[in-house]
């Protein structure tokens, strides 16, 4: 079937199989990025403001697009989840087995693993997700509500405003909100990323085909805008109050603006409540624009055909996402003893191996079977 | 096993998965029933168990248009 672009040029619409390959490939790329990020994040977060300065402006500029692309992976993943959730009743029907059951089961396993490998005390806070498990809980909440949420008038602008206000109110003593709200039920990320879920839900196959038929000039302009805005955003954090890499961490959406960019008492960061929140909103809006540009680029550039390893990884993305951390936790200790460049290379290689292992058919099928079987056991017949 | 039983099983499993009771062979996977990749895997397990058939390749689900096409694919494996 063909549609017509705004300029009147006929656009060849993708088949269902091409569409599937495109999304599987994108999920494959994002899954690899997330696994790698979790592997090397313990090293990256040790880059304090001072070390950020030590790295040098040139290197910061060079790595800005990569940093921003990795940060944009979560919104993009959520958007793809929204695209796949068009049958809202079917999604609600399976959300318990698909997301809530693995959330509970993996929380128990993860706590035990932390106790064994990291010597942490065994305690479970069921309402505060550990590490990547926030996605399962947020998906469960979204899938329960999506059928009704999409019928609310002006829901997308409302969700965008809520996402920006999110960074002002969570954990903020000014509003006397519970100090646990940043992580409680992963509500902050559920609110922060809701606009991306809704955009994905509203996106049609025809829209994707139109994006893919963009001409070369538009693509280059978008790529240039992505590169420039990424550098501007990172340099803004770099130059204002020496916020540095830590300032970018607030873009994950589970902490208030003031925690990372507010006055930390040592002369860094923004000084007043309003100044902090104003710049928090500006940085977040800029990040949303960067994420949107990254989305357009990835939809345009990723091939809509079967690619060995990548398509398979994308098809098994939920399995890899849920299981990789159990391999990463014991292995990440090795990285901490290595120099940064060696640790980064080692992190990429190990991540590649983990992705191959967990996306194997027997692993993917076994994980999915166990999770649905657990759901059947829990549910009343 | 006859075509009728295969059709009934496919529709029954689709209804259970989607929580609907109005699924017919003419319905399209493009516009009427849109399943996530994990839901497709769940449907595949259910059909494999119910009809005692080999694994249905996931890509088959994206290479068909209607519920009737799925019934035909499954019938070939029975």
Interface residues (C-beta under 8 A of the other chain):
Chain A: X16 X17 X19 X20 X24 X84 X85 X86 X87 X89 X90 X91 X92 X93 X94 X97 X98 X306 X315 X318 X364 X365 X368 X369 X372
Chain B: X17 X18 X19 X20 X29 X30 X33 X34 X35 X36 X37 X38 X39 X41 X42 X45 X55 X58 X59 X62 X63 X65
